[in-house]
Amino acid sequence: MSEAQQPRIRIRGLCKRFGDKVVLDGIDLDVMPGESMTVIGMSGSGKSVLIKCILGLMKPDAGEVLVDGENWLGLDEYEQLKRMRRVGMLFQGSALFDSLPVWENVAFALLHHGESREAARSRASEVLEWVDLPGIEEKMPAELSGGMAKRVGLARAICHKPDIVFFDEPTTGLDPIMSDVINRLIVRLHRDFDSTIVTITHDMKSAKMISDTITMLAHARIHRQLPANKLESDQDPVVRQFIEGRAEGPINVSERNGTGT
Amino acid sequence: MSWLQGFGAWIEEILAHLGLYASFLGRTLKRLGSRPLYWRLIVQQAEMVGVQSLPVVLLTALFTGMVLALQSYIAFHRFGAESMVAVVVSLSMLRELGPVLVGLMVSGRVGASFAAELGTMRVSEQIDALWTLSTDPVRYLILPRLLAATLMLPLLVIVADMIGITGGYVISVGMLHQNPSVYIDKTTLYLQLNDFYSGLVKAGFFGMLIGLIGCTEGFYCRGGAAGVGRATTRAVVIASMSILVSDYFLTAWMFG
């Protein structure tokens, strides 16, 4: 396999269970450089666990997470932390640090890795401008609306110029207009910086807008993987039930524990 | 059989918790030998633990010294040994009441604050966010709190000892009309440096317990707002109980 064809992220045999509940059961997944992949699935299907395992926030029971060929799960804590400089993450609830003003939130990674305060602040202002929030550097997170907090979270995720960006439910809790703003920012991020993007969501409009590829998790496994533009016409009954939002179908709503069908 | 199973489960939970505290302490202390140490955060936490706890510590120590003088005077008066009040007040404050009462007050104020703050950060994914920003959460959040609590408790106890002894003096001399110079003589005559040091050693240990228990409960908090509430309660209860239990063993070890 040539250098250009090597996946940016390669997951092999990833397993995770909580007690008797199997959440991930031998997940194999490749994300190519510059690809925007969205993982969809019902609540509790293991999407967040998958991202947390990739980022080292959760220890899987088995499997490998290879980033550019290096197994991140085999690294010690210190080396894993160093690899995080390549990564940005927008959390579902934004996860801004309450005690720091917006600019210090955005420039957090830079400030903690040797950048001068002046340079870090200047870069924070630049990124805040990019997410269309100029002039809010001195505000505190408590003063921000949900949509502003999401954009500040996005600014923080990309301020240190990571080449892989993760989005955890980026439009959850936002009105349709603000959701569209966030979706457009993700599309711009993908287009302007050629970042590799992994998003988890159950917002189908968002998934179709921001993705090259869509992967569906069901029953603790990867159920289906297809180009985003084929999603609407896909006839797989599980995919149809999910995108049409029907309670009746192959996914048994009363047994959404990764085993029910 | 069920009570036996319940008892076994209870013992298992205690042992698991002790193991968690021990491993978290080791994980935190391992960071001491390398950089960065986040001095600004250590100073911030020291101010929170030390300076902001002063009012409650001063008030507790003052009234403890005063009531101790009053109670021991009543007892010693029956034997005509009123001059021994000074000895009882100073020895009790330095060896036991200073460190234990300061420990209990600080565990209520600081241990609860550590658990609530870190618990909120955990459930709102701020701790995960630190990790993804390539910042070690243990080094950034736990080490400064643990160091601040361990270092500031002995300083608070020094202040509490002084205020408690002064409270005893005020009551003995001002209200019970004891001779001031006799009171001061008795205070210094029977005290040994060891009495003072032992209190400080206890205080440092209690500070470490408060920091460790508050931080561990907050860091491993689960379950939203209710989880934060549970973590905060556990932090205060476990830290207070640990102070009282370890006080016995420390006393037995140092003076046994």
Interface residues (C-beta under 8 A of the other chain):
Chain A: K52 L55 G56 L57 E77 L81 K82 M84 R85 V87 G88 M89 F91 Q92 G93 A95 L96 F97 D98 F108 A109 H112 H113 R156 A157 H160 F166
Chain B: P36 S124 E125 Q126 D128 A129 W131 T132 L133 S134 T135 D136
